[in-house]
Amino acid sequence: MFYFFRRGGASVRCEVRSDSEGQGYELVVDRPDAMVSVEYFIAPPDLNRRWQELERTLLREGWDGPRLRSS
């Protein structure tokens, strides 16, 4: 799943996906300054907690979103 946050002409792309091994999950955040971070999670509850934290942070920083786009 892809989620997009927008502020002015900039956007942040967040992707939640299975890891390449199929044993966990990745949260990929692609920021407008070309910084890309990848966080790894084994359990869905851990991923969900981190996603909620990231979403709150982006909204607090003035980003509008998330806008959902399925892959």
N, C-alpha and C positions, 0 to 999 in steps of 0.2 A: 504494500500500500504506500502511496505517496501522499504527503500532506504539504501544502504550500502556505506560507505566511507572507504577506506583502506589507511594505511600508514605503510610501512614495513610489519610486520606480524600481526599488530593490525587492528581492524575494529570497526567502530561505526555503530550501527544499528538504523535507524530512522523509526518510524512507524506513519502513519497518519491514524486515524480510527474514526468512530463514537463513541461517548461516550456510556456508558452502558444504559443510559436513552433514547438514540436516539434523544436527543434534541440539541446536540452540537457535538464538535469534540475534539479529543485528539491528541497531538503530543508527542510521547514517544521517548526519546533518551536514548539508552543503550550504554554507553562508555566502553572502554576496562578495566578501573579500577573498573568495577562492579557498577559504579554509574548509576542509572536509574532515569531520571526525566520525569515527566508527566505534560504537560501544557494543560489547558482547554480553549476552545474557543467556543463562541456561534455562531459567524458569519464567513462564509468562507473567506471573505476578511481579517479578522484579522488573521486567521490561515495562509493564504497565505503570508501575510507580515512577519509573524514570521518565516515561513519556509524559505523564501528568505533570511532573516537575518541570520538564522542558517547555511544555505548552504554557504553563503559568508564567514562566520566566519570559518567554517571547511576548506574550500578551502584555505583561507588565512593562516591557521595553517599548511598547507601542506598535508591535506588529499586528496586523489584521489577519485573522485566520482562525483555525486552519481551514483550508479549502481542500476537500478530499478528491483525489483522482485515483481510481484503481488502476493497477498495472495491466 
